[in-house]
Amino acid sequence: GCKHADFLFLQNLTGLSKGNLSQHLTKLEQGGMLEIEKTFEGKVPRTIIRLSSKGKTAIAEHWSRLEDLKQRAKEWQPASTKRVARVA
């Protein structure tokens, strides 16, 4: 749903510490999934995070797999369970 998010928004959304969120974002950026832009508004630093085209594709594929799994779960029928008589 959004074009970009700032670091503080993502921190509040995820509940992660600044350090943990920073590490996750760095790894996703290194993997080509995110684009991170660091700017200043006056003297206040601002970090903007956007999904890259690779990230958008990965998210779309992930949602597609989840939808497929959801559909297969709806169609799943348990195997018939046969009771085996115990011989004493």
Backbone as XML, in Angstrom:
<?xml version="1.0"?>
<chain id="A" units="angstrom">
  <residue number="1" name="GLY">
    <atom name="N" x="0.595" y="-1.180" z="0.000"/>
    <atom name="CA" x="0.000" y="0.000" z="0.000"/>
    <atom name="C" x="0.665" y="1.318" z="0.000"/>
  </residue>
  <residue number="2" name="CYS">
    <atom name="N" x="1.945" y="1.487" z="0.326"/>
    <atom name="CA" x="2.511" y="2.836" z="0.332"/>
    <atom name="C" x="3.755" y="2.885" z="-0.561"/>
  </residue>
  <residue number="3" name="LYS">
    <atom name="N" x="4.087" y="4.088" z="-1.002"/>
    <atom name="CA" x="5.238" y="4.257" z="-1.889"/>
    <atom name="C" x="6.557" y="4.193" z="-1.137"/>
  </residue>
  <residue number="4" name="HIS">
    <atom name="N" x="6.559" y="4.695" z="0.107"/>
    <atom name="CA" x="7.762" y="4.654" z="0.936"/>
    <atom name="C" x="7.359" y="4.822" z="2.399"/>
  </residue>
  <residue number="5" name="ALA">
    <atom name="N" x="8.279" y="4.515" z="3.285"/>
    <atom name="CA" x="8.038" y="4.672" z="4.724"/>
    <atom name="C" x="9.313" y="5.194" z="5.355"/>
  </residue>
  <residue number="6" name="ASP">
    <atom name="N" x="9.153" y="5.951" z="6.418"/>
    <atom name="CA" x="10.363" y="6.404" z="7.098"/>
    <atom name="C" x="10.708" y="5.437" z="8.230"/>
  </residue>
  <residue number="7" name="PHE">
    <atom name="N" x="11.928" y="5.556" z="8.696"/>
    <atom name="CA" x="12.484" y="4.642" z="9.679"/>
    <atom name="C" x="11.622" y="4.606" z="10.939"/>
  </residue>
  <residue number="8" name="LEU">
    <atom name="N" x="11.230" y="5.755" z="11.451"/>
    <atom name="CA" x="10.460" y="5.802" z="12.700"/>
    <atom name="C" x="9.100" y="5.132" z="12.547"/>
  </residue>
  <residue number="9" name="PHE">
    <atom name="N" x="8.468" y="5.303" z="11.394"/>
    <atom name="CA" x="7.197" y="4.621" z="11.137"/>
    <atom name="C" x="7.395" y="3.115" z="11.201"/>
  </residue>
  <residue number="10" name="LEU">
    <atom name="N" x="8.428" y="2.605" z="10.521"/>
    <atom name="CA" x="8.696" y="1.165" z="10.520"/>
    <atom name="C" x="9.066" y="0.664" z="11.911"/>
  </residue>
  <residue number="11" name="GLN">
    <atom name="N" x="9.791" y="1.480" z="12.657"/>
    <atom name="CA" x="10.158" y="1.083" z="14.017"/>
    <atom name="C" x="8.899" y="0.956" z="14.882"/>
  </residue>
  <residue number="12" name="ASN">
    <atom name="N" x="8.005" y="1.923" z="14.796"/>
    <atom name="CA" x="6.759" y="1.854" z="15.561"/>
    <atom name="C" x="5.885" y="0.694" z="15.108"/>
  </residue>
  <residue number="13" name="LEU">
    <atom name="N" x="5.838" y="0.453" z="13.818"/>
    <atom name="CA" x="5.020" y="-0.618" z="13.259"/>
    <atom name="C" x="5.512" y="-1.991" z="13.708"/>
  </residue>
  <residue number="14" name="THR">
    <atom name="N" x="6.830" y="-2.188" z="13.686"/>
    <atom name="CA" x="7.397" y="-3.507" z="13.985"/>
    <atom name="C" x="7.684" y="-3.729" z="15.459"/>
  </residue>
  <residue number="15" name="GLY">
    <atom name="N" x="7.890" y="-2.641" z="16.203"/>
    <atom name="CA" x="8.252" y="-2.783" z="17.609"/>
    <atom name="C" x="9.713" y="-3.162" z="17.812"/>
  </residue>
  <residue number="16" name="LEU">
    <atom name="N" x="10.506" y="-3.116" z="16.755"/>
    <atom name="CA" x="11.928" y="-3.453" z="16.856"/>
    <atom name="C" x="12.714" y="-2.279" z="17.424"/>
  </residue>
  <residue number="17" name="SER">
    <atom name="N" x="13.848" y="-2.596" z="18.025"/>
    <atom name="CA" x="14.746" y="-1.531" z="18.471"/>
    <atom name="C" x="15.377" y="-0.888" z="17.238"/>
  </residue>
  <residue number="18" name="LYS">
    <atom name="N" x="15.950" y="0.303" z="17.422"/>
    <atom name="CA" x="16.605" y="0.984" z="16.294"/>
    <atom name="C" x="17.699" y="0.106" z="15.696"/>
  </residue>
  <residue number="19" name="GLY">
    <atom name="N" x="18.496" y="-0.507" z="16.564"/>
    <atom name="CA" x="19.599" y="-1.351" z="16.094"/>
    <atom name="C" x="19.123" y="-2.558" z="15.309"/>
  </residue>
  <residue number="20" name="ASN">
    <atom name="N" x="18.090" y="-3.260" z="15.831"/>
    <atom name="CA" x="17.575" y="-4.441" z="15.128"/>
    <atom name="C" x="16.963" y="-4.069" z="13.791"/>
  </residue>
  <residue number="21" name="LEU">
    <atom name="N" x="16.152" y="-3.015" z="13.787"/>
    <atom name="CA" x="15.538" y="-2.595" z="12.530"/>
    <atom name="C" x="16.602" y="-2.190" z="11.520"/>
  </residue>
  <residue number="22" name="SER">
    <atom name="N" x="17.597" y="-1.462" z="11.972"/>
    <atom name="CA" x="18.677" y="-1.031" z="11.095"/>
    <atom name="C" x="19.388" y="-2.233" z="10.479"/>
  </residue>
  <residue number="23" name="GLN">
    <atom name="N" x="19.667" y="-3.257" z="11.276"/>
    <atom name="CA" x="20.329" y="-4.458" z="10.758"/>
    <atom name="C" x="19.460" y="-5.167" z="9.719"/>
  </residue>
  <residue number="24" name="HIS">
    <atom name="N" x="18.161" y="-5.314" z="10.006"/>
    <atom name="CA" x="17.262" y="-5.964" z="9.053"/>
    <atom name="C" x="17.205" y="-5.184" z="7.740"/>
  </residue>
  <residue number="25" name="LEU">
    <atom name="N" x="17.056" y="-3.868" z="7.851"/>
    <atom name="CA" x="16.978" y="-3.052" z="6.642"/>
    <atom name="C" x="18.265" y="-3.103" z="5.832"/>
  </residue>
  <residue number="26" name="THR">
    <atom name="N" x="19.396" y="-3.109" z="6.516"/>
    <atom name="CA" x="20.687" y="-3.190" z="5.833"/>
    <atom name="C" x="20.796" y="-4.486" z="5.044"/>
  </residue>
  <residue number="27" name="LYS">
    <atom name="N" x="20.401" y="-5.595" z="5.657"/>
    <atom name="CA" x="20.477" y="-6.887" z="4.958"/>
    <atom name="C" x="19.529" y="-6.922" z="3.761"/>
  </residue>
  <residue number="28" name="LEU">
    <atom name="N" x="18.325" y="-6.362" z="3.932"/>
    <atom name="CA" x="17.390" y="-6.325" z="2.805"/>
    <atom name="C" x="17.901" y="-5.416" z="1.695"/>
  </residue>
  <residue number="29" name="GLU">
    <atom name="N" x="18.556" y="-4.322" z="2.064"/>
    <atom name="CA" x="19.148" y="-3.439" z="1.056"/>
    <atom name="C" x="20.290" y="-4.144" z="0.335"/>
  </residue>
  <residue number="30" name="GLN">
    <atom name="N" x="21.132" y="-4.844" z="1.071"/>
    <atom name="CA" x="22.248" y="-5.577" z="0.461"/>
    <atom name="C" x="21.740" y="-6.659" z="-0.480"/>
  </residue>
  <residue number="31" name="GLY">
    <atom name="N" x="20.572" y="-7.232" z="-0.174"/>
    <atom name="CA" x="19.972" y="-8.253" z="-1.033"/>
    <atom name="C" x="19.210" y="-7.675" z="-2.215"/>
  </residue>
  <residue number="32" name="GLY">
    <atom name="N" x="19.206" y="-6.340" z="-2.320"/>
    <atom name="CA" x="18.543" y="-5.702" z="-3.450"/>
    <atom name="C" x="17.035" y="-5.572" z="-3.308"/>
  </residue>
  <residue number="33" name="MET">
    <atom name="N" x="16.505" y="-5.820" z="-2.110"/>
    <atom name="CA" x="15.061" y="-5.772" z="-1.903"/>
    <atom name="C" x="14.554" y="-4.367" z="-1.578"/>
  </residue>
  <residue number="34" name="LEU">
    <atom name="N" x="15.421" y="-3.539" z="-1.003"/>
    <atom name="CA" x="15.043" y="-2.194" z="-0.578"/>
    <atom name="C" x="15.985" y="-1.152" z="-1.143"/>
  </residue>
  <residue number="35" name="GLU">
    <atom name="N" x="15.481" y="0.063" z="-1.195"/>
    <atom name="CA" x="16.304" y="1.233" z="-1.489"/>
    <atom name="C" x="16.183" y="2.143" z="-0.275"/>
  </residue>
  <residue number="36" name="ILE">
    <atom name="N" x="17.303" y="2.557" z="0.275"/>
    <atom name="CA" x="17.309" y="3.401" z="1.460"/>
    <atom name="C" x="17.911" y="4.749" z="1.104"/>
  </residue>
  <residue number="37" name="GLU">
    <atom name="N" x="17.179" y="5.797" z="1.427"/>
    <atom name="CA" x="17.615" y="7.159" z="1.145"/>
    <atom name="C" x="17.743" y="7.907" z="2.473"/>
  </residue>
  <residue number="38" name="LYS">
    <atom name="N" x="18.919" y="8.434" z="2.734"/>
    <atom name="CA" x="19.151" y="9.197" z="3.958"/>
    <atom name="C" x="19.279" y="10.670" z="3.607"/>
  </residue>
  <residue number="39" name="THR">
    <atom name="N" x="18.427" y="11.475" z="4.235"/>
    <atom name="CA" x="18.425" y="12.915" z="3.991"/>
    <atom name="C" x="18.346" y="13.645" z="5.329"/>
  </residue>
  <residue number="40" name="PHE">
    <atom name="N" x="18.322" y="14.962" z="5.256"/>
    <atom name="CA" x="18.121" y="15.785" z="6.441"/>
    <atom name="C" x="16.967" y="16.729" z="6.188"/>
  </residue>
  <residue number="41" name="GLU">
    <atom name="N" x="16.134" y="16.916" z="7.196"/>
    <atom name="CA" x="15.121" y="17.965" z="7.189"/>
    <atom name="C" x="15.610" y="18.986" z="8.202"/>
  </residue>
  <residue number="42" name="GLY">
    <atom name="N" x="16.234" y="20.039" z="7.707"/>
    <atom name="CA" x="16.937" y="20.951" z="8.602"/>
    <atom name="C" x="18.154" y="20.219" z="9.140"/>
  </residue>
  <residue number="43" name="LYS">
    <atom name="N" x="18.218" y="20.075" z="10.445"/>
    <atom name="CA" x="19.324" y="19.338" z="11.062"/>
    <atom name="C" x="18.917" y="17.944" z="11.518"/>
  </residue>
  <residue number="44" name="VAL">
    <atom name="N" x="17.682" y="17.558" z="11.214"/>
    <atom name="CA" x="17.165" y="16.263" z="11.661"/>
    <atom name="C" x="17.345" y="15.223" z="10.555"/>
  </residue>
  <residue number="45" name="PRO">
    <atom name="N" x="18.052" y="14.124" z="10.863"/>
    <atom name="CA" x="18.222" y="13.079" z="9.851"/>
    <atom name="C" x="16.899" y="12.369" z="9.575"/>
  </residue>
  <residue number="46" name="ARG">
    <atom name="N" x="16.707" y="11.976" z="8.327"/>
    <atom name="CA" x="15.503" y="11.247" z="7.939"/>
    <atom name="C" x="15.904" y="10.119" z="7.009"/>
  </residue>
  <residue number="47" name="THR">
    <atom name="N" x="15.422" y="8.924" z="7.307"/>
    <atom name="CA" x="15.706" y="7.750" z="6.494"/>
    <atom name="C" x="14.409" y="7.283" z="5.849"/>
  </residue>
  <residue number="48" name="ILE">
    <atom name="N" x="14.410" y="7.227" z="4.517"/>
    <atom name="CA" x="13.248" y="6.792" z="3.752"/>
    <atom name="C" x="13.557" y="5.425" z="3.143"/>
  </residue>
  <residue number="49" name="ILE">
    <atom name="N" x="12.610" y="4.514" z="3.280"/>
    <atom name="CA" x="12.791" y="3.160" z="2.772"/>
    <atom name="C" x="11.735" y="2.892" z="1.712"/>
  </residue>
  <residue number="50" name="ARG">
    <atom name="N" x="12.185" y="2.348" z="0.568"/>
    <atom name="CA" x="11.287" y="1.970" z="-0.535"/>
    <atom name="C" x="11.605" y="0.541" z="-0.962"/>
  </residue>
  <residue number="51" name="LEU">
    <atom name="N" x="10.592" y="-0.169" z="-1.403"/>
    <atom name="CA" x="10.834" y="-1.465" z="-2.021"/>
    <atom name="C" x="11.462" y="-1.235" z="-3.392"/>
  </residue>
  <residue number="52" name="SER">
    <atom name="N" x="12.465" y="-2.013" z="-3.721"/>
    <atom name="CA" x="13.030" y="-1.966" z="-5.072"/>
    <atom name="C" x="12.123" y="-2.776" z="-5.986"/>
  </residue>
  <residue number="53" name="SER">
    <atom name="N" x="12.380" y="-2.748" z="-7.270"/>
    <atom name="CA" x="11.573" y="-3.566" z="-8.186"/>
    <atom name="C" x="11.736" y="-5.043" z="-7.849"/>
  </residue>
  <residue number="54" name="LYS">
    <atom name="N" x="12.954" y="-5.441" z="-7.460"/>
    <atom name="CA" x="13.186" y="-6.827" z="-7.043"/>
    <atom name="C" x="12.366" y="-7.141" z="-5.792"/>
  </residue>
  <residue number="55" name="GLY">
    <atom name="N" x="12.312" y="-6.199" z="-4.858"/>
    <atom name="CA" x="11.535" y="-6.385" z="-3.636"/>
    <atom name="C" x="10.044" y="-6.483" z="-3.924"/>
  </residue>
  <residue number="56" name="LYS">
    <atom name="N" x="9.552" y="-5.639" z="-4.840"/>
    <atom name="CA" x="8.134" y="-5.673" z="-5.212"/>
    <atom name="C" x="7.778" y="-7.024" z="-5.832"/>
  </residue>
  <residue number="57" name="THR">
    <atom name="N" x="8.666" y="-7.527" z="-6.687"/>
    <atom name="CA" x="8.441" y="-8.836" z="-7.309"/>
    <atom name="C" x="8.427" y="-9.935" z="-6.252"/>
  </residue>
  <residue number="58" name="ALA">
    <atom name="N" x="9.367" y="-9.877" z="-5.318"/>
    <atom name="CA" x="9.446" y="-10.892" z="-4.266"/>
    <atom name="C" x="8.196" y="-10.875" z="-3.392"/>
  </residue>
  <residue number="59" name="ILE">
    <atom name="N" x="7.706" y="-9.685" z="-3.054"/>
    <atom name="CA" x="6.488" y="-9.567" z="-2.241"/>
    <atom name="C" x="5.291" y="-10.124" z="-3.003"/>
  </residue>
  <residue number="60" name="ALA">
    <atom name="N" x="5.169" y="-9.786" z="-4.285"/>
    <atom name="CA" x="4.060" y="-10.286" z="-5.096"/>
    <atom name="C" x="4.094" y="-11.812" z="-5.181"/>
  </residue>
  <residue number="61" name="GLU">
    <atom name="N" x="5.287" y="-12.379" z="-5.364"/>
    <atom name="CA" x="5.422" y="-13.838" z="-5.426"/>
    <atom name="C" x="5.076" y="-14.470" z="-4.088"/>
  </residue>
  <residue number="62" name="HIS">
    <atom name="N" x="5.480" y="-13.838" z="-2.998"/>
    <atom name="CA" x="5.181" y="-14.341" z="-1.653"/>
    <atom name="C" x="3.665" y="-14.384" z="-1.425"/>
  </residue>
  <residue number="63" name="TRP">
    <atom name="N" x="2.971" y="-13.286" z="-1.750"/>
    <atom name="CA" x="1.514" y="-13.251" z="-1.578"/>
    <atom name="C" x="0.842" y="-14.294" z="-2.467"/>
  </residue>
  <residue number="64" name="SER">
    <atom name="N" x="1.359" y="-14.486" z="-3.669"/>
    <atom name="CA" x="0.800" y="-15.487" z="-4.575"/>
    <atom name="C" x="0.934" y="-16.888" z="-3.984"/>
  </residue>
  <residue number="65" name="ARG">
    <atom name="N" x="2.113" y="-17.193" z="-3.430"/>
    <atom name="CA" x="2.314" y="-18.503" z="-2.799"/>
    <atom name="C" x="1.393" y="-18.677" z="-1.598"/>
  </residue>
  <residue number="66" name="LEU">
    <atom name="N" x="1.204" y="-17.608" z="-0.805"/>
    <atom name="CA" x="0.297" y="-17.694" z="0.342"/>
    <atom name="C" x="-1.142" y="-17.931" z="-0.107"/>
  </residue>
  <residue number="67" name="GLU">
    <atom name="N" x="-1.567" y="-17.255" z="-1.163"/>
    <atom name="CA" x="-2.924" y="-17.454" z="-1.690"/>
    <atom name="C" x="-3.091" y="-18.885" z="-2.199"/>
  </residue>
  <residue number="68" name="ASP">
    <atom name="N" x="-2.060" y="-19.412" z="-2.877"/>
    <atom name="CA" x="-2.100" y="-20.788" z="-3.361"/>
    <atom name="C" x="-2.209" y="-21.757" z="-2.188"/>
  </residue>
  <residue number="69" name="LEU">
    <atom name="N" x="-1.423" y="-21.525" z="-1.155"/>
    <atom name="CA" x="-1.468" y="-22.368" z="0.030"/>
    <atom name="C" x="-2.840" y="-22.306" z="0.688"/>
  </residue>
  <residue number="70" name="LYS">
    <atom name="N" x="-3.404" y="-21.114" z="0.782"/>
    <atom name="CA" x="-4.742" y="-20.932" z="1.354"/>
    <atom name="C" x="-5.776" y="-21.726" z="0.563"/>
  </residue>
  <residue number="71" name="GLN">
    <atom name="N" x="-5.700" y="-21.659" z="-0.766"/>
    <atom name="CA" x="-6.645" y="-22.390" z="-1.609"/>
    <atom name="C" x="-6.485" y="-23.895" z="-1.447"/>
  </residue>
  <residue number="72" name="ARG">
    <atom name="N" x="-5.233" y="-24.362" z="-1.436"/>
    <atom name="CA" x="-5.004" y="-25.799" z="-1.270"/>
    <atom name="C" x="-5.457" y="-26.286" z="0.088"/>
  </residue>
  <residue number="73" name="ALA">
    <atom name="N" x="-5.317" y="-25.448" z="1.128"/>
    <atom name="CA" x="-5.776" y="-25.824" z="2.465"/>
    <atom name="C" x="-7.297" y="-25.957" z="2.493"/>
  </residue>
  <residue number="74" name="LYS">
    <atom name="N" x="-8.000" y="-25.088" z="1.761"/>
    <atom name="CA" x="-9.469" y="-25.174" z="1.692"/>
    <atom name="C" x="-9.904" y="-26.460" z="1.005"/>
  </residue>
  <residue number="75" name="GLU">
    <atom name="N" x="-9.138" y="-26.884" z="0.004"/>
    <atom name="CA" x="-9.503" y="-28.061" z="-0.785"/>
    <atom name="C" x="-9.019" y="-29.363" z="-0.159"/>
  </residue>
  <residue number="76" name="TRP">
    <atom name="N" x="-8.170" y="-29.294" z="0.840"/>
    <atom name="CA" x="-7.569" y="-30.486" z="1.438"/>
    <atom name="C" x="-8.613" y="-31.332" z="2.138"/>
  </residue>
  <residue number="77" name="GLN">
    <atom name="N" x="-8.552" y="-32.618" z="1.899"/>
    <atom name="CA" x="-9.409" y="-33.577" z="2.588"/>
    <atom name="C" x="-8.509" y="-34.565" z="3.311"/>
  </residue>
  <residue number="78" name="PRO">
    <atom name="N" x="-8.761" y="-34.787" z="4.585"/>
    <atom name="CA" x="-7.900" y="-35.743" z="5.305"/>
    <atom name="C" x="-8.071" y="-37.151" z="4.744"/>
  </residue>
  <residue number="79" name="ALA">
    <atom name="N" x="-6.993" y="-37.908" z="4.783"/>
    <atom name="CA" x="-7.050" y="-39.294" z="4.329"/>
    <atom name="C" x="-7.975" y="-40.046" z="5.276"/>
  </residue>
  <residue number="80" name="SER">
    <atom name="N" x="-8.696" y="-41.006" z="4.726"/>
    <atom name="CA" x="-9.595" y="-41.775" z="5.596"/>
    <atom name="C" x="-8.753" y="-42.542" z="6.601"/>
  </residue>
  <residue number="81" name="THR">
    <atom name="N" x="-9.226" y="-42.570" z="7.793"/>
    <atom name="CA" x="-8.496" y="-43.277" z="8.847"/>
    <atom name="C" x="-9.190" y="-44.600" z="9.086"/>
  </residue>
  <residue number="82" name="LYS">
    <atom name="N" x="-8.456" y="-45.642" z="8.864"/>
    <atom name="CA" x="-8.989" y="-46.985" z="9.080"/>
    <atom name="C" x="-8.574" y="-47.421" z="10.479"/>
  </residue>
  <residue number="83" name="ARG">
    <atom name="N" x="-9.519" y="-47.963" z="11.187"/>
    <atom name="CA" x="-9.210" y="-48.495" z="12.514"/>
    <atom name="C" x="-8.754" y="-49.933" z="12.344"/>
  </residue>
  <residue number="84" name="VAL">
    <atom name="N" x="-7.697" y="-50.217" z="12.976"/>
    <atom name="CA" x="-7.161" y="-51.578" z="12.934"/>
    <atom name="C" x="-7.557" y="-52.258" z="14.220"/>
  </residue>
  <residue number="85" name="ALA">
    <atom name="N" x="-8.173" y="-53.418" z="14.093"/>
    <atom name="CA" x="-8.582" y="-54.163" z="15.287"/>
    <atom name="C" x="-7.341" y="-54.706" z="15.981"/>
  </residue>
  <residue number="86" name="ARG">
    <atom name="N" x="-7.318" y="-54.520" z="17.274"/>
    <atom name="CA" x="-6.193" y="-55.049" z="18.039"/>
    <atom name="C" x="-6.493" y="-56.506" z="18.417"/>
  </residue>
  <residue number="87" name="VAL">
    <atom name="N" x="-5.531" y="-57.320" z="18.205"/>
    <atom name="CA" x="-5.656" y="-58.720" z="18.579"/>
    <atom name="C" x="-4.885" y="-58.904" z="19.859"/>
  </residue>
  <residue number="88" name="ALA">
    <atom name="N" x="-5.595" y="-59.429" z="20.879"/>
    <atom name="CA" x="-4.936" y="-59.614" z="22.166"/>
    <atom name="C" x="-4.387" y="-61.000" z="22.294"/>
  </residue>
</chain>
